[in-house]
Amino acid sequence: KQTGGGGRTNKFATSGKNKGDGVGEMGLQQRNDRSEAKRKLQLQITSKELAASIRGTLLTFHTEKEYEEYQIPLPSTEDAKKKLKAMKEFTQKWYDKDFREEWLQTVNDVWLEEIKAKYDAAVAAAMAARIPPKCEEGEAMSIEQLQQMIQDLDVNVSSEERQRLKKKLKRKKQRQKEKAKKDNAIQNNNDS
């Protein structure tokens, strides 16, 4: 009989070839979930930073009231998140800090240019609406032109100016009716 030290053998003990690598299916899934959660958190933080950066830069050019006047929304975190996701280079390189900083600067520049272009277009459209269509010297505006001008008037135009244009339109319509009546009377005289 042997004494001591031999110990028991476990019928389930393995020599190593059947051992797992320490990361089973469940561990791999947890690692992927954690990685995805990190990426989402990073995206959320970066979105906030990007929106704040763009907003700050835009407010150095114009006031918030000016942007509201021309109906140009200032960037929100959600807008920034959409913009970041839309960029085609949103890849696994996201974890590389140098890539991320360079890429964010690119997104920042592109977005600033887009918003500036929208603002400039809105200002140009507002200016075009304020300036009446120019007619040749001595050439009167047609009734349709006057109606369109009244319809396109900016909300900032004074009520006196609006009333003046409406009176002018009314006079033109009245003159047109009188002329049509006169032409009709002449036509009737010629027929008889």
JOTA-V94911 format. One record per residue. RES is the residue in one letter. OMEGA is omega in whole degrees, 0 to 359 (none if undefined). Layout:
# JOTA-V94911
<<RES:OMEGA> <RES:OMEGA>>
This chain:
# JOTA-V94911
<<K:178> <Q:178> <T:172> <G:166> <G:182> <G:179> <G:181> <R:172> <T:181> <N:182> <K:178> <F:180> <A:181> <T:183> <S:177> <G:183> <K:180> <N:180> <K:177> <G:180> <D:179> <G:179> <V:179> <G:179> <E:181> <M:180> <G:179> <L:178> <Q:179> <Q:179> <R:178> <N:178> <D:180> <R:179> <S:179> <E:179> <A:178> <K:181> <R:179> <K:179> <L:178> <Q:179> <L:180> <Q:180> <I:180> <T:178> <S:179> <K:181> <E:181> <L:180> <A:179> <A:180> <S:181> <I:181> <R:179> <G:180> <T:181> <L:182> <L:173> <T:180> <F:183> <H:179> <T:179> <E:180> <K:179> <E:178> <Y:178> <E:181> <E:181> <Y:177> <Q:176> <I:183> <P:174> <L:185> <P:174> <S:179> <T:179> <E:177> <D:180> <A:180> <K:178> <K:181> <K:180> <L:180> <K:182> <A:181> <M:187> <K:183> <E:178> <F:189> <T:178> <Q:178> <K:182> <W:182> <Y:178> <D:186> <K:180> <D:178> <F:183> <R:180> <E:179> <E:182> <W:178> <L:177> <Q:177> <T:179> <V:180> <N:182> <D:181> <V:183> <W:177> <L:179> <E:179> <E:183> <I:177> <K:180> <A:177> <K:181> <Y:180> <D:179> <A:180> <A:178> <V:180> <A:179> <A:180> <A:179> <M:179> <A:179> <A:181> <R:183> <I:181> <P:178> <P:184> <K:176> <C:176> <E:178> <E:177> <G:180> <E:182> <A:177> <M:177> <S:179> <I:180> <E:178> <Q:179> <L:179> <Q:180> <Q:180> <M:179> <I:181> <Q:184> <D:182> <L:178> <D:180> <V:181> <N:180> <V:183> <S:181> <S:178> <E:180> <E:179> <R:179> <Q:179> <R:180> <L:179> <K:178> <K:180> <K:178> <L:180> <K:178> <R:180> <K:179> <K:180> <Q:179> <R:180> <Q:178> <K:179> <E:180> <K:179> <A:179> <K:181> <K:179> <D:178> <N:179> <A:179> <I:180> <Q:179> <N:178> <N:180> <N:180> <D:184> <S:none>>
